[in-house]
């Protein structure tokens, strides 16, 4: 009996040992062990992911609702709602945009200045928060999670805008571009009619103190300096000169420089005699007198005559001038009646006029107007057809009562070292037959126009005022098809000046410190606008 048990026990032990040795060589259960060991972390990650997704959904909904509420409050303020009435609109808009979030426990609604340092409340701030327990996170922390959202919207009441710097291109990027170390102090506003998101751009350390900037598109945030008023995405802006038509002057002219000279003009007291002389010719050739001269009038007179430098007071002098009459035809015979005026008398006085070297152009049409000597212009309209209004270094250009009209791609270049003193035509000069010869209506519409580019011209995107240009200019420069660039170290002193161009670029170390001389006030010109504006700023 005992031996049987021993035998049975030995067999069991041997069998157990063989089984254990066989199991020791197996690894099929390792995965189960690893899964069992990592299961808590896996469950935790899944739980945290579910909670995080829920937090994100709540946060997004709260932020959207706060944004819409801030915008609603800003529109209410700019629309004239008084007192705390805007808060009602904030609350209505906040509640209408909350669907999943029903646990808001704190709401703050207030007005504040924007940007910081502004002297008036011009923005609405909405802050919301709430706490909510979620299954996994609350199991670990035994508390809920707090979610908050904040939004701030500025508002600006609509106004009619004026400006003295106007970029009229409707779509271009960088319609007004300020760069480098340019220093511009105008106080009369800048306007870009472009609807580009980057309509007004600032680069570098430029100073652009113009009071306000208005644009149909976006304005670089670099202009938010706490002093400049920013009006983006405005509707109703318009080119103030779009309906004007430039005047014409078709008299052909050429700009030439002379060496100057001296002219002696004498006042002569004597007798003026006017003679009539009949002339005849066969076939219009070899005109001959047809009878004796006939004295038609005689009178004592005081006249002026150009004399030579040796003339003296008391000298006797005679001058004669013949005017060719109108030609008439009878068969093959041509006839005309010439009139001759003679003045005989005594020199009473002599005036001396010294004309310095330079150019003294008259109004008319020029294929080019390149200044290569000191130039003094007569009053009137100067049409530049396809060439350049170009002023070279070390030369001056003076024009009191003038207007330049640029046609057929004509451009302007004012180069370093040149001096420019230009004044536009007054109303009286515009209607004067010897100057502008315009109608009263034209003169009224073209008030203050100094340089007028025909909008049908192809324009010139290289229009420049360069270098150390010393400028004294008044009036309006209108270049609707061109880009006007101020660069170099232009020291510009402008007399109640308005610049309107397709695009305006001010760069380099351009120094434009005054847009109105002698204490005047430059109010610019009206560019439209009038819409209320609201925008999110944070």
DAMORA-V904310 format. One line per field, one symbol per residue. ss: DSSP state (H for helix, E for strand, L for the rest). burial: + if it has 16 or more other ideal C-beta (glycine too) atoms within 10 Angstrom, else -. A space follows every 50 residues. Layout:
BEGIN
ss = ???
burial = ???
END
This chain:
BEGIN
ss = LHHHHHHHHHHHHHHHHHHHHHHHLLLLLHHHHHHHHHHHHHHHHHHHHH HHHHHHHHHHHHHHHHHHHHHHHHHHHHLLLLLLHHHHHHHHHHHHLLLL LLLEEEEEEEEEELLLLLLLEEEEEEEEEEEELLHHHHHHHLLLEEEEEE EEEEEELLLEEEELEEELLLLLLLLEEELLLLEEELLLLEEELLLLLLLE EELLLLEEELLEEEELLLELHHHLLLLLEEELLLLLELLLLLLLLLLLLL LELLLLLELLEEEEEEEEEEEEEEEEEEEEEELLEEEEELLLLEEEEEEE EEEEEEELLLLLLLLEEEEEEEELLLLEEELLEEEEEEEEEEEEEEEEEE EEEEELLEELLLLEEELLEEELLLEEELLEEEEEELLEEEELLLLEEEEE EEEEEEELLLEEEELLLLEEEEEELLHHHHHLLLLLLLLHHHHHHLLLEE EEELLLLLLLLLEEELLLLEEEEEEEEEEEEEEEEELLLLEEEEEEEEEE EEEEEELLLLEEEELLLLLLLLLLEEEEELLLEEEELL
burial = ----------------------------------------------+--- +--+---+--+++-++++++++++++++-------++-+++-++--++-- +--+--+-+-+--+-------+++++++++-+-+-++-------+-+-++ ++++++--+-++++++++++-+++++++++-+++-+-+++++++++-+++ ++---+-+-+++++++++++--+----+++++++--+-+++--+-++-+- --+-+----------+++-+-++-+-+-+-+-----+------------- ----+-+---+-------+--------------+++++---++-+-+--- -------++++-+-+++-+++-+++++-+++++++-++++++--++++++ +++++++-++++++++-+++++++++--++++--++-+---++--+-+++ +++++-+-+++-+++++-+++-++++++++++++++++-+++++++++++ ++++++++-+++-+++-----+-++-+++--+++----
END
